[in-house]
Amino acid sequence: MSPERDLFANFERMRREMDELFGDVFGSVGLTSRRTGFSPAVDVFYADDPPRAIVHAELAGIDAGDLDLEIQGRSLTLTGHRREADAEGRVYQQLEVEHGPFRRTIELGAEVVAEAARATYQDGILRIELPLADPQSRTRSVPIQRGRPAEIEEP
């Protein structure tokens, strides 16, 4: 893994940690964050046999029916909702599990075949496998015509 990729892979984790740090500061003085929902943690890695991108999303406590996936180009968007547990009769000492809606877009480092993507959900981990597109299939030789632009027929 290149140092640049490692930097960007860790950027989202660093942003979450900063949100947690400043969220705690604002919460301790009685200020609330405007943020709603949360951003689930993800791991993205690549496998060779067969070539594919693999995404693991940590979604404990979320029903699979409350999840949606969308793939567009190199973007994988994961949306869903973690519902609050019934809090009736509970007096919390600490409350850290975030609830509410979320939307997380992951930019992949390679083109994928969206139609062949597979997703499984087990023990709170969503695993998405996205076969990599063959880079040669996107290459096209373009014939060059002679003549002035006005003389060239439009396809």
Backbone bond lengths (Angstrom), bond angles and torsions (degrees), N, CA, C in turn:
res aa  C-N    CA-C-N  psi(-1)  N-CA   C-N-CA  omega(-1)  CA-C   N-CA-C  phi
1 M - - - 1.452 - - 1.519 107.99 -
2 S 1.334 116.74 132.58 1.452 120.52 -178.60 1.521 110.09 -74.29
3 P 1.352 117.09 155.75 1.466 119.78 178.86 1.526 112.32 -59.95
4 E 1.367 117.67 -35.18 1.465 119.66 179.48 1.524 110.52 -64.53
5 R 1.334 117.09 -44.62 1.465 121.01 -178.90 1.533 109.20 -63.20
6 D 1.338 117.04 -41.05 1.453 121.46 179.64 1.522 110.17 -62.11
7 L 1.343 117.73 -40.96 1.452 122.38 178.68 1.523 110.47 -60.49
8 F 1.335 116.87 -48.15 1.454 119.99 -178.60 1.524 111.85 -71.27
9 A 1.316 117.76 -32.85 1.462 120.80 178.95 1.524 110.21 -64.12
10 N 1.326 116.78 -33.45 1.457 120.72 -177.98 1.524 113.19 -90.78
11 F 1.322 117.67 -9.71 1.463 120.67 -177.31 1.524 112.31 -60.55
12 E 1.326 117.24 -44.85 1.468 120.59 -178.94 1.523 110.52 -63.59
13 R 1.320 117.26 -40.32 1.469 120.05 178.06 1.529 110.16 -63.04
14 M 1.339 116.51 -41.57 1.457 120.77 179.24 1.539 110.24 -63.51
15 R 1.359 117.20 -40.51 1.460 120.73 178.34 1.528 110.73 -61.65
16 R 1.341 116.86 -43.11 1.469 120.47 179.09 1.524 110.79 -62.64
17 E 1.335 115.98 -41.68 1.461 119.29 179.87 1.529 110.97 -64.11
18 M 1.335 117.40 -38.73 1.464 120.83 177.58 1.530 109.64 -66.00
19 D 1.339 117.02 -41.10 1.462 120.20 177.22 1.520 110.41 -59.88
20 E 1.332 116.28 -42.62 1.462 120.02 179.63 1.524 110.64 -64.32
21 L 1.332 116.69 -43.29 1.457 121.25 -179.35 1.524 110.61 -61.69
22 F 1.324 117.18 -52.84 1.455 119.83 -178.05 1.521 111.77 -73.17
23 G 1.323 117.29 -29.21 1.462 120.17 175.33 1.509 110.87 -61.95
24 D 1.343 117.05 -41.36 1.458 121.43 178.15 1.525 110.83 -65.37
25 V 1.339 117.46 -40.12 1.463 120.90 179.64 1.521 109.65 -64.34
26 F 1.343 116.99 -48.55 1.450 120.11 -178.98 1.526 110.98 -64.49
27 G 1.319 116.70 -39.34 1.456 120.41 -179.89 1.518 111.90 -65.72
28 S 1.346 117.78 -35.12 1.461 120.90 -176.92 1.526 112.42 -70.83
29 V 1.344 118.08 -21.44 1.464 120.18 178.02 1.525 111.65 -103.15
30 G 1.325 116.76 11.03 1.453 120.39 174.74 1.519 114.69 88.95
31 L 1.314 118.08 4.64 1.452 120.51 177.04 1.518 109.21 -89.54
32 T 1.296 116.92 146.18 1.451 119.77 178.87 1.508 109.86 -111.95
33 S 1.276 115.45 153.14 1.457 121.69 178.34 1.520 109.19 -83.84
34 R 1.326 116.98 147.24 1.457 120.92 176.33 1.523 110.98 -78.46
35 R 1.297 116.40 -12.27 1.458 121.35 -176.25 1.518 110.49 -64.60
36 T 1.319 115.60 135.74 1.453 120.29 174.35 1.518 107.53 -117.98
37 G 1.299 115.88 148.54 1.452 119.31 -179.74 1.517 111.05 76.49
38 F 1.317 115.40 -155.58 1.454 121.14 -176.65 1.515 109.17 -156.98
39 S 1.300 116.67 176.66 1.458 122.37 178.76 1.524 108.26 -124.26
40 P 1.334 117.99 111.23 1.467 119.44 -177.51 1.528 111.69 -67.78
41 A 1.317 116.10 148.99 1.459 122.07 177.06 1.530 109.24 -74.60
42 V 1.336 116.32 141.40 1.464 120.95 178.44 1.524 110.18 -134.69
43 D 1.321 115.03 151.61 1.459 123.51 169.01 1.517 106.29 -117.97
44 V 1.334 117.42 136.18 1.464 122.24 176.67 1.520 106.86 -125.78
45 F 1.339 115.95 127.63 1.455 119.73 176.84 1.511 109.18 -146.35
46 Y 1.326 115.61 170.87 1.457 121.32 -175.25 1.520 109.77 -124.17
47 A 1.329 115.57 141.43 1.460 122.26 178.95 1.523 108.20 -118.99
48 D 1.342 116.38 156.22 1.457 120.87 -174.42 1.520 115.48 -98.00
49 D 1.319 118.34 -29.98 1.460 118.37 -169.89 1.518 111.46 -126.69
50 P 1.291 120.70 93.21 1.462 128.79 -3.66 1.535 110.37 -78.50
51 P 1.353 117.46 161.66 1.468 120.49 -178.54 1.531 110.53 -64.50
52 R 1.338 115.43 122.94 1.451 119.49 -177.77 1.526 110.30 -159.63
53 A 1.323 114.40 156.21 1.460 121.89 170.55 1.521 106.32 -95.82
54 I 1.322 116.32 140.93 1.463 121.28 179.13 1.528 107.41 -126.64
55 V 1.322 115.37 129.99 1.456 121.61 179.44 1.520 107.73 -120.44
56 H 1.328 116.12 129.38 1.456 122.35 172.61 1.523 106.93 -112.12
57 A 1.323 117.25 126.21 1.462 121.95 177.12 1.521 108.60 -117.55
58 E 1.323 116.43 131.80 1.454 122.68 -179.26 1.529 108.42 -87.61
59 L 1.330 116.04 110.29 1.467 121.40 -172.95 1.527 112.37 -133.86
60 A 1.304 116.54 41.65 1.460 120.67 -178.40 1.522 110.87 -56.21
61 G 1.329 115.71 138.61 1.452 121.41 176.63 1.516 114.81 81.68
62 I 1.332 117.23 8.15 1.463 120.63 -179.79 1.518 108.24 -111.21
63 D 1.311 115.78 131.49 1.456 121.54 177.79 1.524 108.91 -73.36
64 A 1.327 116.96 138.86 1.473 121.15 -179.45 1.521 111.58 -57.79
65 G 1.327 118.39 -29.39 1.452 121.83 177.83 1.521 113.76 -68.93
66 D 1.337 116.82 -14.52 1.464 121.67 178.71 1.530 112.11 -97.07
67 L 1.335 117.64 15.05 1.462 122.40 -178.45 1.520 110.69 -117.02
68 D 1.326 115.90 145.30 1.463 122.75 174.05 1.519 109.09 -138.10
69 L 1.338 115.19 144.35 1.468 122.50 177.81 1.512 108.99 -123.85
70 E 1.330 115.79 141.89 1.454 121.19 175.12 1.521 107.91 -140.59
71 I 1.325 115.72 135.99 1.458 121.04 179.14 1.518 107.25 -120.96
72 Q 1.340 115.20 126.33 1.450 120.87 177.20 1.520 107.45 -139.92
73 G 1.343 115.36 111.61 1.460 119.23 -176.49 1.508 110.06 62.85
74 R 1.337 116.04 -123.58 1.465 121.59 178.39 1.526 112.31 -96.23
75 S 1.313 117.98 6.74 1.469 121.63 -177.76 1.522 111.21 -101.99
76 L 1.314 114.84 128.88 1.462 122.71 174.28 1.527 106.17 -111.91
77 T 1.322 116.97 120.51 1.464 120.78 -179.36 1.519 109.07 -112.89
78 L 1.308 114.61 126.47 1.464 123.49 -179.38 1.528 107.02 -113.86
79 T 1.315 116.57 122.42 1.465 120.61 177.35 1.523 108.96 -126.42
80 G 1.307 114.80 154.72 1.451 118.84 178.97 1.508 111.77 179.32
81 H 1.317 114.38 -166.77 1.467 120.60 -176.47 1.530 108.71 -151.66
82 R 1.313 115.93 127.00 1.472 120.03 172.64 1.522 106.56 -101.39
83 R 1.302 115.31 119.26 1.464 120.67 -177.17 1.527 110.42 -82.65
84 E 1.314 115.71 147.13 1.464 120.29 177.73 1.515 109.94 -72.52
85 A 1.311 115.30 141.93 1.467 120.20 175.10 1.528 108.27 -70.06
86 D 1.294 116.40 154.02 1.461 120.87 177.69 1.528 107.76 -63.33
87 A 1.334 116.45 113.57 1.463 121.32 -174.83 1.522 112.85 -96.64
88 E 1.312 117.08 5.46 1.459 120.12 -177.80 1.524 109.86 -61.48
89 G 1.321 115.47 127.97 1.457 121.75 178.27 1.525 114.03 81.62
90 R 1.323 117.17 1.95 1.469 119.78 179.94 1.526 110.37 -98.84
91 V 1.318 115.17 141.41 1.461 121.43 171.82 1.527 105.20 -119.84
92 Y 1.327 115.37 110.58 1.458 120.00 -174.62 1.522 111.64 -82.64
93 Q 1.311 115.22 138.15 1.453 121.69 168.02 1.517 108.55 -89.46
94 Q 1.330 115.45 -37.40 1.450 121.71 -176.09 1.524 107.73 -146.82
95 L 1.329 117.23 139.52 1.445 121.39 -179.07 1.531 107.83 -138.31
96 E 1.330 116.90 103.00 1.461 121.46 -174.78 1.517 114.04 -118.59
97 V 1.315 118.92 -19.58 1.459 121.07 -178.81 1.521 107.87 -74.40
98 E 1.333 115.50 116.84 1.461 120.02 -176.52 1.517 110.81 -79.21
99 H 1.325 115.46 144.29 1.458 122.77 -178.57 1.513 109.23 -125.75
100 G 1.319 114.53 167.03 1.454 119.90 176.20 1.516 111.69 112.62
101 P 1.325 115.34 -172.01 1.461 120.24 -178.63 1.519 110.96 -78.46
102 F 1.313 115.94 156.76 1.458 120.04 173.72 1.513 109.26 -146.18
103 R 1.311 114.60 157.63 1.462 123.48 174.84 1.516 105.85 -145.92
104 R 1.305 116.45 120.89 1.467 121.36 -177.51 1.518 108.15 -128.94
105 T 1.326 117.29 122.35 1.456 122.04 176.86 1.520 108.35 -107.42
106 I 1.319 115.35 127.35 1.460 122.38 -179.79 1.521 107.54 -112.34
107 E 1.327 116.40 122.73 1.465 121.32 176.58 1.520 107.68 -87.70
108 L 1.318 116.01 120.82 1.461 121.63 -179.12 1.514 110.05 -86.44
109 G 1.320 116.64 154.85 1.457 122.06 -177.75 1.514 114.11 -88.98
110 A 1.323 118.01 6.84 1.468 121.29 -178.67 1.522 108.89 -154.80
111 E 1.329 115.20 158.29 1.467 120.51 174.37 1.527 108.60 -71.11
112 V 1.323 115.94 142.76 1.463 120.92 -179.27 1.524 110.12 -126.23
113 V 1.332 115.17 164.27 1.467 121.96 175.82 1.529 106.32 -96.79
114 A 1.334 116.12 96.16 1.469 121.67 -174.49 1.522 111.91 -59.39
115 E 1.325 117.04 -37.19 1.469 120.97 -176.85 1.522 112.83 -65.26
116 A 1.331 117.51 -21.19 1.462 121.31 -177.06 1.532 112.40 -102.76
117 A 1.326 117.64 7.65 1.469 120.96 -178.85 1.529 110.24 -67.31
118 R 1.340 115.30 146.61 1.464 121.81 176.92 1.522 108.46 -131.16
119 A 1.327 115.97 143.91 1.463 120.17 178.41 1.522 108.93 -134.40
120 T 1.338 115.51 137.52 1.460 121.99 175.03 1.522 107.96 -130.43
121 Y 1.319 115.98 150.54 1.460 121.14 -178.13 1.516 108.38 -132.02
122 Q 1.338 115.80 118.55 1.458 120.41 -179.04 1.520 108.99 -149.36
123 D 1.320 115.60 135.57 1.464 122.87 176.59 1.525 113.00 52.30
124 G 1.337 116.48 38.86 1.462 120.76 176.63 1.510 115.58 79.67
125 I 1.323 117.74 4.36 1.471 121.68 178.78 1.529 108.77 -114.54
126 L 1.324 115.66 122.25 1.461 121.52 174.11 1.522 107.16 -92.54
127 R 1.318 116.72 124.67 1.470 122.48 179.62 1.527 107.46 -113.31
128 I 1.319 116.00 122.74 1.458 121.97 -179.28 1.526 107.31 -119.14
129 E 1.332 116.12 124.02 1.463 121.44 176.81 1.513 108.45 -110.79
130 L 1.329 115.70 126.41 1.460 122.53 -176.02 1.528 108.69 -125.03
131 P 1.333 117.99 106.77 1.465 119.41 178.63 1.524 110.41 -59.98
132 L 1.324 115.69 138.13 1.464 120.14 178.71 1.519 109.60 -75.66
133 A 1.326 115.61 141.14 1.462 121.29 177.41 1.522 108.73 -73.26
134 D 1.317 115.91 144.49 1.460 121.23 177.09 1.521 107.99 -71.31
135 P 1.344 118.51 117.74 1.458 119.97 -176.92 1.528 112.35 -61.04
136 Q 1.321 117.91 -26.25 1.462 120.40 179.84 1.517 111.07 -71.90
137 S 1.330 118.45 -26.72 1.465 120.48 -179.35 1.519 111.48 -70.93
138 R 1.333 118.30 -18.19 1.457 121.30 178.96 1.519 112.09 -91.81
139 T 1.336 117.11 -7.46 1.454 121.09 -179.19 1.510 109.08 -87.40
140 R 1.323 115.79 133.04 1.452 120.67 -179.07 1.513 108.58 -136.10
141 S 1.299 116.45 130.95 1.450 121.34 175.76 1.526 107.79 -81.89
142 V 1.315 116.93 131.67 1.460 121.69 -178.38 1.518 108.64 -112.27
143 P 1.341 117.23 120.54 1.461 119.32 179.12 1.527 110.30 -69.79
144 I 1.320 115.51 144.90 1.461 121.17 179.72 1.519 107.96 -103.78
145 Q 1.324 115.85 123.11 1.456 120.94 179.69 1.518 109.14 -93.98
146 R 1.299 115.28 151.42 1.465 120.73 177.90 1.523 108.35 -95.47
147 G 1.305 115.15 149.50 1.449 120.43 177.16 1.512 111.14 123.88
148 R 1.305 115.40 173.67 1.453 121.02 179.87 1.535 108.36 -79.66
149 P 1.320 117.73 153.64 1.470 120.85 -178.42 1.522 113.92 -51.98
150 A 1.311 119.09 -36.89 1.465 121.40 -178.83 1.519 111.56 -68.50
151 E 1.329 117.09 -23.57 1.454 120.84 -177.84 1.538 112.51 -87.67
152 I 1.329 117.43 -12.96 1.458 120.89 -177.46 1.526 108.80 -83.70
153 E 1.314 115.85 128.45 1.465 120.81 -179.77 1.520 110.24 -72.96
154 E 1.309 115.03 142.66 1.460 120.69 173.94 1.517 109.22 -78.14
155 P 1.320 119.65 142.60 1.481 120.83 179.97 1.509 112.34 -69.74
